[in-house]
């Protein structure tokens, strides 16, 4: 039986993540262009401007991990739920329930210890 190529393994991991993100109301589609590493294009359907590409990358020890393209490790590919939680937090629209809270039971957001800050470091009103 032939072994899977690195691209095939990457696509398999990305497909698993796409299925979980789909259950969370994201569009997630594997894009595999010739000569480029396969990527998962994730789009928040409630706010399509919130989108990102995700990679599945091998580590030197033979394990796989999900990564943002800049590169920043998200989670081990074997831990699809943690990866989906982290991606959901990055691409969440205002008012989206926390990934750890089931959607059907989500109540009001808890009060923040500090007011939220802008990217420039000033507090929002």
C-alpha positions in Angstrom: 0.0 0.0 0.0 1.5 3.4 -1.0 2.2 5.9 1.7 0.4 9.2 1.8 2.2 12.2 0.5 2.7 15.2 2.7 0.1 17.1 0.7 -2.4 14.2 1.1 -1.8 14.1 4.9 -2.2 17.9 5.1 -5.5 17.7 3.2 -6.8 14.9 5.5 -6.1 17.0 8.6 -7.6 20.1 7.0 -10.8 18.2 6.0 -11.2 17.1 9.6 -10.9 20.7 10.8 -13.3 21.9 8.1 -16.0 19.5 9.3 -15.8 20.8 12.8 -15.8 24.4 11.8 -18.8 23.7 9.5 -20.7 22.5 12.6 -19.9 25.9 14.1 -21.4 27.9 11.2 -18.2 28.7 9.4 -17.5 28.2 5.7 -14.4 26.1 5.5 -13.0 24.9 2.2 -9.7 23.2 1.4 -7.8 24.9 -1.4 -5.0 22.8 -3.0 -3.3 24.7 -5.8 -0.5 23.0 -7.8 2.9 23.8 -6.3 1.5 25.3 -3.1 0.8 23.9 0.3 -2.9 23.0 0.8 -4.8 25.6 2.9 -8.2 25.7 4.6 -10.0 28.9 3.8 -12.3 29.7 6.8 -14.9 32.4 6.6 -17.3 33.5 9.3 -20.7 33.4 7.6 -22.2 36.0 10.0 -19.4 38.4 9.2 -17.6 37.4 5.9 -14.9 40.0 6.4 -13.6 37.8 9.2 -11.7 35.2 7.3 -8.3 33.4 7.5 -6.3 30.7 5.9 -5.2 27.7 8.0 -2.3 25.3 7.3 -1.6 21.8 8.5 2.1 21.5 9.0 4.3 18.5 9.9 6.7 18.8 12.9 10.1 17.2 13.1 8.8 14.5 15.4 6.3 13.3 12.8 3.2 14.9 14.4 1.1 17.5 12.7 -0.2 20.9 13.8 -2.6 23.6 12.5 -1.0 26.9 11.9 -1.9 30.4 10.8 0.2 31.4 7.7 2.3 34.0 9.5 3.3 31.3 11.2 1.6 30.9 14.5 0.8 27.4 15.9 -2.9 26.9 16.7 -3.1 23.4 18.1 -2.0 19.8 17.3 -3.9 18.4 14.3 -4.9 15.5 16.6 -6.9 18.0 18.7 -9.4 19.3 16.2 -11.8 20.7 18.9 -9.1 22.9 20.5 -8.0 24.1 17.0 -11.6 24.9 16.1 -12.1 26.8 19.5 -9.1 28.9 18.9 -9.9 29.7 15.2 -13.5 30.5 16.3 -12.2 33.0 18.9 -10.0 34.7 16.2 -12.8 34.9 13.7 -15.7 35.6 16.1 -18.2 38.4 15.3 -19.4 40.7 18.1 -21.9 38.9 20.3 -20.9 35.4 19.3 -21.1 33.0 22.3 -17.9 31.6 23.6 -16.9 28.3 21.9 -16.9 26.6 25.3 -20.6 27.5 25.9 -23.2 25.5 23.9 -25.0 27.8 21.5 -28.5 26.8 22.7 -27.6 27.7 26.3 -25.5 30.8 25.8 -26.5 33.6 28.0 -25.2 37.2 28.3 -21.5 37.6 28.2 -19.8 37.8 31.6 -18.5 41.2 32.7 -15.0 42.0 31.7 -12.4 42.6 34.4 -11.1 45.5 32.3 -12.7 47.5 29.5 -11.7 46.2 26.1 -8.8 47.9 24.4 -8.3 49.0 20.8 -5.3 47.8 18.8 -3.6 51.1 19.5 -3.8 50.3 23.2 -6.5 52.8 24.3 -9.6 51.7 26.1 -12.9 51.5 24.3 -15.8 53.6 25.8 
